Amino acid sequence: MSLLTEADEISNIAFGFMGSKALFAALELEVFSKLAQAPRTSAELAEAVKIHPDRAMTLLTSLAGLGLVSVEDGRFSNSPAAEAFLVKGAKYDFSDYLRLQVGKQMYPLLDQIEGALTGKLDEADTKSYADWFSDPEEARLYSESQHAGSLGPARQLKKALDLSGKKSLLDVGGGTAAFDITLCAANPELTATVLEFPNVAALGREYVEEAGLTDRITYHEGNALEAEWPKGQDIVLMSYLFSGVPGDTHDRLIQQAWGVLNPGGMILIHDFVVKADRSGPPLAALWQLQHTAFTPEARSLDAGWLTETLNQGGFKDVDVRTMIPEMTMLAQGVKP
């Protein structure tokens, strides 16, 4: 990552929230889905999404400036990325994850980042996932949108790993079972147990039933930091768990995984992880900061620490690699 030298580069950071809100507003109005049907003028889009033509022109112009849409002869079209990832029903659509979880939950939570950093959070501020998920509506909004956001990494994990011979998977903090549904569908001998908060588990069972996998994916309700983990596992997966819990629990989570894994079993840690020298990637670092807003004791994970800790914990063949480019990494190791 090159160091900044110009004032406008600082401005791009300071005003970045404007681009975020332009994207969220466009998703709320289903702008990209409308443009997928056909290129439109601002007046045509205004009619389609039921807003004033001047406001449609202002929004489309901002989206064009961001590179999300193109404009030619007064008609606006989706960029290739918008067409692939932001259109309802597209194969790799994750617009609901951005619109609901990031736009409606994560974005407002950043207002409490200063309080989290200084230890001066207000009484009403969110202080943990357990606190957050105790509210059924917040749990539903987060979990339903996260399901869409987890399907992409789950497909990547399926391609990256050979799970032949593995029969039991424990997904700690596994949400609505997006990883488990994907991995079980691809590996007929695999069964999965998802350890999750009750409000999230209730939603997850709906996704499992919809996938026709109720006989192979079950839920174990509880807080991952307090509940007893089922033993006899061939795989322990912890995706986005480390970034959402206090940093002083990380060593214990790795030890717990060791304790429930069978010999030859595999530990998988997928999360927002920066390079060992802490030079980036910037998106991973910013996601770590964002998690600090509602888990003030969260710790910034780096690839060097993960490698060293897994090795010290007794795991062999430890490897840390990029999962979502510029954002997440996957650490894995094998219990001898």
N, C-alpha and C positions, 0 to 999 in steps of 0.2 A: 504494500500500500504506500503510494508516494505521499509525501507530506504536502499540505496545502501551502500555497504561496500568494494567493490573490483574495481580495475582499469578497468577490462574487462567489468564490467557493464556500466561504463561510455563510454567505447569504443563502446558498442552495440548501445548506443544512438547516439554518434558522427558519426558512420558509417551507421546509419539506412537508409540514403538517397540512399545508394548503393542497398539495398534490394528493395526499392521503384522503382528505375529505372530498376532493373532486371525484376520486375513484369510488369511494363509498356511496356518494350521491348517485353516481351513474349506475352502480349496481342496484341501488334501491329502486331506481326508475326503470331497470332492465334495459338500459340504453344499448348495451352490446348485443343482447338477444334480438332487439328490434333491428339493429344494423346488420345482423347476420341474415335476416330475411332479404334485405336488399339495401344498397346504398341510399341514403336519404339526405335531403336538404334539411336545414334546421327547422324550417316550417313544417315539413313532413314529420320529422321526429317529434316536434312539439305536439302535433295532433295525436301521434301514436301514444305518447306517454302522458298526455293531458297536462302540459305546462305551457306558460306564456312563450311565444316564439322568441322574444328577446332573451329570456332565461335559457332557452334551449341553445341559442347561438352562443351565449356566454359559456355554458357548460361544454359544448362541443369544441369550442375554441381552446378551452383549457385542456381538454383531453387530447386535442391535436398537438398542443405544445408539449405535452408529456410523452407523446409518441404512442398513445393508446389507440388513436384513430388517425386516419389519413384524410385529406380533403383534396378534391379535384373538381374543378368547375362547380364549386359550391355544394358538392355532394360529399357526405362523410361516409367512410367505410372503416371497418375494424382493422386494426393491425393484425399480423399473424398471431401474435401472442394473445391478444384479446379474443380472437376467433377460437383459439385452441383451449383457453383456460377460463374465459369469463362468460361464455355463452351457455345458457341453460340447456342441459341435456348433452353437451359436448362430452366426448369420451373422457377428457382430462379436466373437466369443469371443477374448479374449487372456489367458485364465486360466493357460495353461501358461507364458507369458512371465513373469507375476507369480510363479507358484508355483516355477518352476525357476530362471530367471535372477535375478530380484530376491530371492526368498526364500532360495534355496540358495547363490547365489554373491555377489551384490552386498551383501546384508545382512551376512554374516559379514566381508566385506572392509572394511567400515567400522570394524572393530576396529583397523585399522592407520592410521586417519586422522591421529591425533596424530603418529605416527612419520613419515608422509608430509609433514606440514606442517613438522616440525622438522628433517627430513632425517636422522632416526635410525631408519630402518626396520631390522628384524631381517634376518638373512641369509636366513631362510626365507620372508620376505614377498614377495608378488607385486609386481613393479616395472614391468611393461609388458604390453601385449597380446601381444607376441611371446613373452615369458616364459610367459604364461598359455596361449597356444594351442600351445605346444610339447608340452603334455600332451593326447593324443588324447581322453581322457575329458572333461577340462574344456572342450576345444574343442567336443565334441559337445553337452554340456549347454548351453553358452552359445549355440551356433549354432542348435540346434533350437528353443530357447525364443525367441531373437531373431527367428527367421523369423516366428513368430506375432505378435511385437511390431512387425514392420516392414510387415506386410500393410496395416494401417490407413493409415499415412503414405503407402505406395505408392499406395493408391487415391486419396488426397487429391492426390498429385502428378499422377496421371493426369488428374484433373479440372481441375487448376490450369493445366496447360500445353498448348499446341498444338504438337505435335511433328511435324506434317505436313511432309514433305520431309526429315526427319532420318533418316539411314540407319545411323549407327554411334554406339554409346554405349559409353563406357568407365566402368565402375563401380569406383572405387578403394576397396578395402576393403569390397567389396559383399556380404560374408557369403555367405549361402545363396541369393542372387539374388532375394530377394522383390521388390525394385524392378524388376529386369530382367524377371522373369516377368510382372509386372503391366503394365509399359509395352510390352513386346513383344507381349503378347496384344492390347493395344488399338491397336497401330500395326504393321500387317502388313509394312511395308517396313523396320522397325527390326531391327538385329542388335546384340548386346551382348557385350562382353568384360568379365569380372569379374577384377580383380586381387586375389588373396587368398592367405593362408598355406595351405600344402599340406593340413594337417589339416582346415581349413574348406572348402577347395575340394573335397575328397573327399565331404563331406556335401552341398555345394551341387549337385554333379552329379546326386545322387539326386533332388533337388527339380526340377531342370531336366528330367530324364528323365521324371519323373512328370507334368510339365506338357506333355510332348510338344514341347519346344523345343530339343532337342539340336542341331538344325541351325542355330539362330539365336543361342544363348547358349553361349559357351565360356569356359573359365577360363584365366587366365595366372597361374601360381603364383609367389609371391614376397612379400616385404615391401614395402609401398607406399613406404617411405622409402628403399629400396635398389634395387629392381628398375627396369629400364627400362620406360617406359610405351609401349604401342603407339601409333603416330602415326596421323594421318588420321581424327580423331574429329569427329563433329558435336556430341556432347554429352560432357562429363566430369561425372560425378556423384560427390560425396563426401558420404556420409550417415553421421553419427556418427563421422567420421574425426578431425576437428580436436580433439574433446574427448578422444580417446584417444591422442594423440601429443604429444610435447614442443612447447611453444608456439613455440620458435624455429624450428620446421620449417614453420609456417603460410605464411610468405611464399614459401618454396621450393615448396610444394605448389601454390600459385596460379600461380607461374611455370611449373611443369611442365605444369599444365593448359593454360596459354596455348600452350606449345610444341607440344603434340600436337593442339590443336584446328585444324580447318579454318577459313578465313575464314567468318564468319557463324556459327561454332560457339558453343555455349552452355555456360557453367559453372554448375553447381548445387551449392550447399553447404547441406546440411540438418543441423542440429545443435542442441544445447542453447545457446541464445543469449539473453542478457539485453538489456534496453533500453540505449540509449546512455548514459542518466544513471545506470545501475546500480541502479535502484530496484526491480527485479524483472524478470519474474515470479519468485515464490519457488521454484516447482518447478524452473524452469530453473536457478536459482542453486544449488539443492541437488544437482541432478544433476551440475553442474560440480564441486561439492565432492566428491561421491561418486567421480567419475573421478580426482580427485587422489589418492584413497586407493591406487590401483594404477598411476597415472601421475603421480608427484610433480611432474614438470616440465610438466604440462598447464597451459594458460592459460585463464582465464575469457574467453569470447568475448562481445563486445557488438555490437549492430547498427551503431553508429557506426563502429567499427573495420573491420568487414566492408565497409561501404559505401565508406569512404575507401580501403581497401587495394585493393579491386577496381577502383575508379576509377584509382588510381595505377598499377595493373598494366596499364592500357590498355583495360579492358573498358568497354563502353558500355551504356546502358539498364540500369544497375545498380538492382536493387530488392531490398529485404529486407522480408519479410512473415511474419506468423504462419502456422505450419503446424499443429502440434498446440497448441491453445489452452493458454496458461499454461506451455508446456513447450519447444517447439522453434520455430525460424524457418527459412525458406528464403531464401537469398541467391542471386541469379542475375545474370548479365551476359552480354553478347554480344561476341565478338571481331570487330572490324570487318573 
